[in-house]
Structure formats: C-alpha cells, structure tokens
Amino acid sequence: MQNFKVLIGTQSQEKLIARLRSKDRRELNEAIRDVYDHHISPVRYFVLQNGGDAHDADDLVQTTVLNFVQAVRNGSFQLQEGTTIEAFLFVLAKNRWRNTLKQRGFMRDYVQEMEATGGGYDSWEASAQRIMEEREEQERYIQLFNLLGERCQTILTAYRRDGLSMKEIAQKMGFDNERVAINEKYKCLQKLKALFRYET
C-alpha cells in the first residue's frame, strides 16, 4: 500500500511538471496555482521561523515559485526518484533566504540553525544553488544590459535574440555596410564586458 502511495505521488508530481511545461497559458496558470496551493507552505513557515516576517515570506514564496517554474520550463529541473517538489522548493528558498540574511547581517545565528535543517536534500542543494546562481546572473546581465545605450541594445538584441545576420543588422540600423555593423557590435560587446568587470 505504501509503494502504491509513493507511485501515485510520483505520477501526480510528473503531471504537475508536464502542466508547468504546457504552452497552454490557462493550464500553465492553473499548474502554478497548484504549486502555491499544495507545495509551497513549508517555505512560508520556514521564513517565519528563521527571522522573517509575513512580507519576507510572501516575497520569498513568489521568488521561489518563479525560479522553480522557470527551471521547469527551461529544462534545468528534472524530477528525481525518491524526492519531492516540496523538497526542491524548500532548498531553493533556503538558499535564497540564507543570502538575504547575509545581506542583512544576521548571518551567524540563523544560518547555523538553517544548516542543521533540511538534511537529506544534498542532491537538491547543488541543483537549487546552480539554478539560483543562473537566475541571479541573468538578472545581473539584464541590469547591465539596460545601462547600455539604445543603439547597443538594439544591435545586440537583433544579433543575440532575433538571430539577424550582420548584413540584416546593417540594413536595420542604416549602416553603410556589414563591416560597420560588425565593428559596432564589437564595441557594444566591449562596453558590456567593461560593465561586468566594473561590477565585480
């Protein structure tokens, strides 16, 4: 009977993951609501028990669900045998909350306590940490990208996101030829690299 319950639980989680990957916006929204309704409550409790208030808990819940949904949709998250979505969400939130406490200067007391909790999540810990770092790196890139001028933003967006050739970018930007577009793209990338170096 216990094996049957585990099987049903696994199938239910697999269905939720499939729904979170759906291209149907309505089904996706319902799946996200299910995550909020059935999988995230330990995160709220955890924050309230570890130095946070209701506002902190709401913020962390929202960020954790957002990161989780993005990880599912981009393939970073894979459901592993013998664990649960709740466990993954908890580790994701714990890592984020640890960073928040560091920034607030409350690191020592709470983090030592947090280190003692969440045992058995080792395989999730590395995965959750990696996803969180990727998300933070992406947010940082967007912030720095927004510091570039409109011209560089347009060129790099056309090249990276839209996949336009240098000839097409030259036409779009009104450059004399493809060589000018290549030079301008190079200058923009150098500016972006300089911003990254300045920030680190």
C-alpha positions as CSV (number, residue, x, y, z in Angstrom):
1,M,0.0,0.0,0.0
2,Q,2.8,2.4,0.8
3,N,4.5,1.7,-2.5
4,F,1.2,2.5,-4.2
5,K,1.0,5.8,-2.4
6,V,4.6,6.7,-3.5
7,L,3.8,5.7,-7.1
8,I,0.6,7.9,-7.1
9,G,2.6,10.8,-5.6
10,T,5.3,10.5,-8.2
11,Q,2.7,10.3,-11.0
12,S,1.0,13.4,-9.6
13,Q,4.3,15.3,-9.5
14,E,5.1,14.2,-13.0
15,K,1.7,15.5,-14.2
16,L,2.3,18.8,-12.5
17,I,5.7,19.2,-14.1
18,A,4.1,18.4,-17.5
19,R,1.4,21.0,-16.9
20,L,4.1,23.6,-15.9
21,R,5.8,22.9,-19.3
22,S,2.5,23.4,-21.2
23,K,2.2,26.0,-23.9
24,D,-1.4,26.5,-23.0
25,R,-1.4,29.7,-20.8
26,R,-4.6,28.6,-18.9
27,E,-3.2,25.2,-18.0
28,L,0.1,26.8,-17.0
29,N,-1.6,29.3,-14.7
30,E,-3.6,26.5,-13.1
31,A,-0.4,24.5,-12.5
32,I,1.3,27.5,-10.9
33,R,-1.7,27.9,-8.7
34,D,-1.4,24.3,-7.7
35,V,2.3,24.9,-6.7
36,Y,1.1,27.8,-4.5
37,D,-1.8,25.8,-3.0
38,H,-0.1,22.4,-2.4
39,H,3.7,22.6,-2.5
40,I,4.9,25.9,-1.0
41,S,3.6,26.2,2.6
42,P,6.8,24.8,4.2
43,V,8.7,27.8,2.7
44,R,6.4,30.3,4.4
45,Y,6.7,28.6,7.7
46,F,10.5,28.3,7.3
47,V,10.9,32.1,6.8
48,L,8.6,33.0,9.7
49,Q,10.6,30.6,12.0
50,N,14.0,32.0,10.8
51,G,14.0,35.7,11.3
52,G,11.5,36.8,8.7
53,D,8.1,38.4,8.8
54,A,5.0,37.9,6.6
55,H,6.2,40.3,4.0
56,D,9.5,38.4,3.7
57,A,7.7,35.2,3.5
58,D,5.4,36.5,0.6
59,D,8.4,37.8,-1.3
60,L,10.4,34.6,-0.9
61,V,7.4,32.4,-1.8
62,Q,6.9,34.4,-5.0
63,T,10.6,34.4,-6.0
64,T,10.9,30.7,-5.2
65,V,7.9,29.7,-7.3
66,L,9.1,32.0,-10.2
67,N,12.5,30.4,-10.2
68,F,11.1,26.9,-9.9
69,V,8.7,27.5,-12.9
70,Q,11.5,28.9,-15.0
71,A,13.7,25.9,-14.1
72,V,11.0,23.5,-15.1
73,R,10.3,25.3,-18.4
74,N,13.9,25.7,-19.4
75,G,14.8,22.1,-18.5
76,S,17.1,22.8,-15.6
77,F,14.8,21.0,-13.2
78,Q,14.4,17.2,-13.5
79,L,12.2,15.3,-11.0
80,Q,14.5,12.8,-9.3
81,E,13.4,9.5,-7.9
82,G,12.7,9.4,-4.2
83,T,12.2,13.1,-3.7
84,T,9.5,15.7,-3.9
85,I,8.8,19.1,-5.5
86,E,8.3,20.4,-1.9
87,A,11.9,19.4,-1.0
88,F,13.3,21.2,-4.1
89,L,11.3,24.3,-3.4
90,F,12.4,24.2,0.2
91,V,16.1,24.0,-0.7
92,L,15.7,26.7,-3.3
93,A,14.1,29.0,-0.7
94,K,16.5,28.1,2.0
95,N,19.5,29.2,-0.2
96,R,17.8,32.4,-1.2
97,W,16.9,33.2,2.5
98,R,20.4,32.5,3.6
99,N,21.7,35.1,1.1
100,T,19.0,37.6,2.4
101,L,20.2,37.1,6.0
102,K,23.8,37.6,4.9
103,Q,22.9,40.9,3.3
104,R,21.1,42.0,6.5
105,G,23.9,41.0,8.7
106,F,22.0,38.3,10.6
107,M,24.1,35.5,9.1
108,R,25.7,33.7,12.1
109,D,22.7,32.7,14.3
110,Y,20.1,31.9,11.7
111,V,22.3,30.3,9.1
112,Q,23.9,27.9,11.6
113,E,20.4,26.9,12.6
114,M,19.4,26.5,8.9
115,E,22.4,24.3,8.2
116,A,21.0,21.9,10.7
117,T,17.7,21.7,8.9
118,G,16.9,20.2,5.5
119,G,19.0,17.1,5.9
120,G,18.6,14.6,3.1
121,Y,18.4,17.3,0.4
122,D,22.1,17.1,-0.7
123,S,21.3,16.2,-4.3
124,W,18.8,19.1,-4.5
125,E,21.2,21.5,-2.8
126,A,23.6,21.7,-5.6
127,S,20.9,21.8,-8.2
128,A,18.9,24.5,-6.4
129,Q,22.1,26.6,-5.9
130,R,23.0,26.3,-9.5
131,I,19.6,27.4,-10.7
132,M,19.6,30.3,-8.2
133,E,23.0,31.4,-9.4
134,E,21.9,31.2,-13.0
135,R,18.9,33.3,-12.2
136,E,20.9,35.9,-10.3
137,E,23.5,36.1,-13.2
138,Q,20.6,36.6,-15.7
139,E,19.1,39.4,-13.6
140,R,22.6,41.0,-13.3
141,Y,23.1,40.7,-17.1
142,I,19.7,42.4,-17.7
143,Q,20.5,45.2,-15.3
144,L,23.9,45.8,-17.0
145,F,22.4,45.5,-20.5
146,N,19.9,48.2,-19.6
147,L,22.8,50.5,-18.8
148,L,23.9,50.3,-22.5
149,G,22.6,53.0,-24.8
150,E,19.6,52.3,-27.0
151,R,21.8,51.8,-30.1
152,C,23.8,49.0,-28.5
153,Q,20.7,47.4,-27.0
154,T,19.1,47.3,-30.5
155,I,22.2,45.8,-32.1
156,L,22.8,43.1,-29.5
157,T,19.1,42.2,-29.3
158,A,19.0,41.9,-33.1
159,Y,22.1,39.7,-33.1
160,R,21.5,37.5,-30.0
161,R,17.8,37.3,-29.6
162,D,16.5,37.8,-33.1
163,G,19.3,35.9,-34.8
164,L,19.8,38.5,-37.6
165,S,22.8,38.4,-39.8
166,M,25.3,41.3,-39.7
167,K,24.1,42.3,-43.1
168,E,20.5,42.4,-41.9
169,I,21.6,44.4,-38.8
170,A,23.4,46.9,-41.1
171,Q,20.2,47.4,-43.1
172,K,18.1,47.7,-39.9
173,M,20.4,50.3,-38.3
174,G,21.0,52.2,-41.5
175,F,24.8,51.5,-41.6
176,D,26.8,51.8,-44.8
177,N,27.8,48.1,-44.9
178,E,28.1,44.9,-43.0
179,R,31.7,45.8,-41.8
180,V,30.3,48.8,-39.9
181,A,27.7,46.6,-38.2
182,I,30.4,44.1,-37.1
183,N,32.5,47.0,-35.7
184,E,29.5,48.4,-33.8
185,K,28.6,45.0,-32.4
186,Y,32.2,44.6,-31.2
187,K,32.2,48.0,-29.5
188,C,28.9,47.2,-27.8
189,L,30.1,43.8,-26.5
190,Q,33.3,45.5,-25.2
191,K,31.1,48.1,-23.3
192,L,29.1,45.2,-21.8
193,K,32.2,43.4,-20.8
194,A,33.6,46.6,-19.2
195,L,30.3,46.9,-17.2
196,F,30.7,43.3,-16.0
197,R,34.3,44.0,-14.9
198,Y,33.3,47.2,-13.1
199,E,30.6,45.4,-11.2
200,T,32.7,42.6,-10.0
